[in-house]
């Protein structure tokens, strides 16, 4: 680690204004040499403890995750891999989408909406009530029929989709980009209530047998609105405009609340059956001519219509699929036991073995690639042998660093970062299988070699995971420590913090859902988080949080850390 010698010399004489930059470069030296978790106070070795935090804890709301550990220098220097098992009450971003372009400008709409033409969208009945967005398409617009519709104006023609807003001719231009969601959750703005009945002329409520519904159903979906009880559900669909709700909505809008606000109601998928999420898997196998199998992908009905592509790891593995390929059916019959399958529209273009597969594209509420969602703050006593110009190790003087982590969606992973997606595996010594599907890479920018972590969907009863329930891991596959840590007793201290919303969403109001607390009707949900530190596959430290009890109705305060 002599590559930094010139940095130390180049910064001499630059004065106080360069100190922050100098610290950042020192951290780069540490990273390149292999350090992630830096040190604590001079002469005060760590105690191998961690503090955990998830806050806020109101079910259904955004929440951060934070883990701060103070390790002994011996443990901190030995670790090469860090895995955080998140609290089981939390979930990270959900939902996926597909991209398309308009193949013709739209004609003038009518009372039931507007016809949209797109050959690349390959509209099907499974798209009914799914969201659609693009230039000049208002928010909360969804598809309410596939042409030719059985009722409403306009009827549209085969191959077109009718969207729920009446647009003037030409508002959707030829070749305009479109984004089509894989979920039929939606929002209506004209709801009225009478007893247990909710009416919306635009809601296009569905069950089998109703016009323009095919097999779609809203029975069992939950509602959110000012006059709606917490997680009230649709118990019956009377028509395309009326549903029954239990418990019954409040009879009137609260005093002082505008009626228009009370008329806005969200129709949501139950928390127990969310849509699938854009994700990358590393364990795909292939059954000729067009079936993909995976033990971690968890293919489900909301994957139908989503695009599928190969992740070109380091540019060395071939693309398995033709351009524009997508999923037409899901199941398990054609694949080995323990896996699920996706049947594709087109046959494979190669008989290669690129097991790295991306399913879907980011939906409208996903954080944009590169937006800040995490922070890594740390202290370390840096060895001057690896970072010339630093204080002698005997002094125990610390260097403080702070790095921001950006969210990278599948398909945009930084393949040059330290910690490859292909190494996100279970903790076994030989031929470890993939841990789970990755919904994001968190890329910590250092100015030289970036650090990668991955947000992983972990199935229930996954081997070598402490939590036997389904949960998420934040997985740092290659945080190689020890090369630049002083052999003293300063300890190794760090805080990993992951935001509930992306920074861009907080600044500009743009979507950027990162992490929430899963909603539930009533009672208490208990769970713990864990920090694991490994040297390769050998465990060096395992720390479990105190029990986190999350209740509904929520109790205010720091019930699960709050640090």
Helices and strands as residue ranges (DSSP letters): H 5-10, G 16-18, H 19-33, E 49-55, E 64-71, H 73-78, E 81-85, E 90-92, E 97-101, E 114-117, G 119-121, G 125-127, E 132-134, E 143-146, E 160-163, E 177-181, E 186-188, E 192-194, E 197-199, E 222-224, E 233-239, E 242-246, H 259-262, E 265-268, G 271-273, E 279-281, E 285-287, E 291-294, G 301-303, E 308-310, G 313-315, E 327-331, E 340-344, E 357-359, E 371-380, G 393-395, E 399-408, G 421-423, E 437-444, E 451-458, E 471-476, E 492-498, H 503-508, E 515-517, E 523-527, E 530-535, E 538-544, E 548-552
